[in-house]
């Protein structure tokens, strides 16, 4: 079986290394990767790169023959209509973003009882400047967008990389067959989120100034 593999290695000022990688199986939807993970290695850069290749090879050897990730099995294009009050985003930017190179600023969870049911809600705050619109030639509109996700569930929410800068590669919302909504935040670096919920609502849009950039 043939795979496409890409990786990068970055050395911090303290000498430690961070690496990211992506592995995709040709002619299928099998994919896994990491935007930025600490590398347990001390030594020269060429040794760090060799260690990353070794780690990737080990993970590939452990894949089942017909590996396909849950994220890509259920991949759909964004349906902006599932985001309550999401029309504000199109009003501000003139289009619906992929949120490429947007920044995930805050994530919070609140657990509570609703009658006899226990559930959890999530809020995600995103900084987006309109930079992924190929037809936009004007000044970017930097805003802080807060999304509320009601009654979240799912098993792909890892805090392993929460301490690195959180940059988004792609963010999608789509309706499931059972009526719930898939929320897929694919990172370029940082925190991955792939959950489903009962309701997604855009609850606030605020100006976001350059002095707050991380």
C-alpha positions in Angstrom: 0.0 0.0 0.0 1.3 3.4 -1.0 1.2 6.5 1.3 1.9 10.2 0.7 3.9 11.5 3.7 4.9 15.0 4.6 6.6 16.4 7.7 8.4 19.4 9.2 10.7 19.9 12.1 11.2 23.1 14.0 13.8 23.8 16.6 12.9 26.1 19.4 15.2 28.7 21.0 15.8 26.3 24.0 17.1 23.6 21.6 14.0 21.4 21.9 12.1 20.3 18.7 8.5 20.4 17.6 7.3 18.4 14.6 4.2 18.1 12.4 3.3 15.5 9.9 0.6 14.2 7.6 0.1 10.7 6.2 -2.5 9.9 3.5 -3.2 6.6 1.8 -3.4 6.9 -1.9 -6.8 6.2 -3.5 -8.7 6.2 -0.2 -9.8 8.5 2.5 -7.3 7.2 5.1 -5.5 10.1 6.8 -3.9 11.0 10.0 -1.4 13.6 11.2 -0.4 16.2 13.8 0.1 19.9 13.4 2.7 20.4 16.1 3.9 17.9 18.7 6.9 18.0 21.0 9.7 15.6 19.9 11.5 13.7 22.6 15.0 14.1 21.1 18.2 15.9 21.9 20.9 16.4 19.3 21.4 17.8 15.8 18.6 18.6 13.4 19.4 15.8 11.0 19.0 13.4 13.9 15.7 15.0 14.8 14.4 14.5 11.3 15.6 10.9 11.3 13.7 10.4 14.6 10.5 11.9 13.1 10.7 9.6 10.1 11.2 6.6 12.4 8.1 7.6 14.4 6.0 8.0 11.3 7.1 4.6 10.0 6.2 3.0 13.3 2.7 4.4 13.2 2.2 3.3 9.6 3.2 -0.2 10.5 0.5 -0.3 13.1 -2.3 0.7 10.7 -5.0 -1.8 9.9 -5.1 -3.0 6.3 -8.2 -1.0 5.5 -7.6 2.1 7.7 -9.9 5.0 7.1 -10.2 7.8 9.6 -13.6 8.7 11.1 -13.1 12.3 10.1 -12.7 11.5 6.5 -15.3 8.8 6.4 -17.8 11.5 7.4 -16.2 14.4 5.5 -18.8 16.8 4.0 -18.6 20.3 2.6 -19.8 23.0 5.0 -23.5 23.7 5.1 -23.7 27.2 6.5 -27.4 26.9 7.0 -26.9 24.7 10.0 -25.3 27.6 11.9 -28.0 29.6 13.6 -27.5 33.3 12.9 -24.5 32.4 10.7 -25.8 34.8 8.1 -23.9 37.5 10.0 -20.6 36.0 8.8 -21.6 36.3 5.2 -22.9 39.9 5.9 -19.5 40.9 7.4 -17.1 39.1 5.0 -19.2 38.8 1.8 -18.7 35.1 1.6 -18.6 32.0 3.9 -15.0 31.3 5.0 -13.1 28.1 5.2 -11.4 29.8 8.2 -8.0 28.9 6.8 -5.3 30.6 8.8 -7.9 31.7 11.4 -6.8 31.4 15.0 -8.6 29.3 17.6 -8.5 31.6 20.6 -10.6 30.0 23.3 -12.5 26.8 24.0 -14.7 26.3 27.0 -17.0 23.5 28.2 -20.0 23.8 30.5 -21.7 20.7 32.0 -25.2 21.0 33.5 -28.5 19.2 34.1 -31.4 19.7 31.7 -34.3 18.0 33.4 -33.3 14.4 33.8 -30.5 14.7 31.2 -26.9 15.6 31.8 -25.3 17.5 28.9 -22.3 19.7 28.0 -22.1 22.8 25.8 -19.0 24.2 24.2 -18.0 27.7 23.2 -15.3 28.3 20.6 -13.8 31.8 19.9 -12.2 32.3 16.5 -10.1 35.2 15.2 -10.7 35.5 11.5 -9.6 38.4 9.2 -11.2 37.3 5.9 -7.7 36.3 4.6 -8.9 33.2 2.8 -11.2 34.9 0.3 -9.4 34.8 -3.1 -11.7 37.5 -4.5 -11.2 40.0 -1.6 -8.8 42.8 -2.4 -9.7 45.3 0.4 -8.7 45.6 4.0 -9.1 42.4 6.1 -11.9 42.7 8.7 -10.4 41.2 11.9 -13.2 39.8 14.1 -13.6 37.6 17.1 -16.4 35.1 16.3 -17.9 33.1 19.2 -19.8 29.9 18.4 -21.9 28.0 20.9 -22.3 24.2 20.5 -25.2 22.7 22.4 -25.2 19.2 23.7 -21.8 18.2 22.4 -20.6 14.5 22.1 -17.8 12.6 20.3 -14.4 11.2 21.0 -12.0 13.4 19.0 -11.1 16.3 21.3 -7.5 16.1 22.4 -5.7 18.7 24.6 -2.3 17.3 23.8 -1.4 20.3 21.7 -3.4 23.0 23.3 -0.3 24.9 24.5 1.0 25.6 21.0 -0.4 28.4 18.8 -3.7 27.2 17.5 -4.1 27.9 13.7 -6.9 26.5 11.7 -6.5 24.8 8.3 -10.2 24.2 7.7 -13.4 24.4 9.8 -16.7 22.7 8.6 -20.2 22.4 9.8 -22.5 19.7 8.3 -25.8 18.0 9.1 -25.7 14.3 10.0 -28.3 11.7 9.0 -29.6 11.6 12.6 -30.2 15.4 12.5 -27.2 16.4 14.7 -24.4 18.6 13.4 -20.8 17.6 12.8 -18.2 20.2 13.8 -14.8 19.6 12.3 -11.9 21.9 13.2 -8.9 20.7 11.3 -5.7 22.4 12.7 -2.6 23.5 10.8 -1.1 23.6 14.3 -2.6 23.1 17.7 -5.9 21.7 19.0 -8.0 19.3 16.8 -11.8 19.2 17.3 -14.2 16.7 15.7 -17.5 16.6 17.6 -21.2 16.5 17.0 -23.9 18.6 18.7 -27.6 19.4 18.6 -27.3 23.1 17.8 -24.5 25.5 16.5 -25.2 29.2 17.1 -23.1 32.2 16.3 -23.5 34.1 19.5 -21.3 37.1 19.1 -19.1 39.0 16.6 -16.6 41.5 18.1 -13.8 43.6 16.6 -10.4 42.1 17.1 -7.3 44.3 17.2 -3.7 43.6 16.2 -2.3 44.1 19.7 -4.1 41.0 20.8 -2.5 38.7 18.1 -0.6 35.8 19.5 
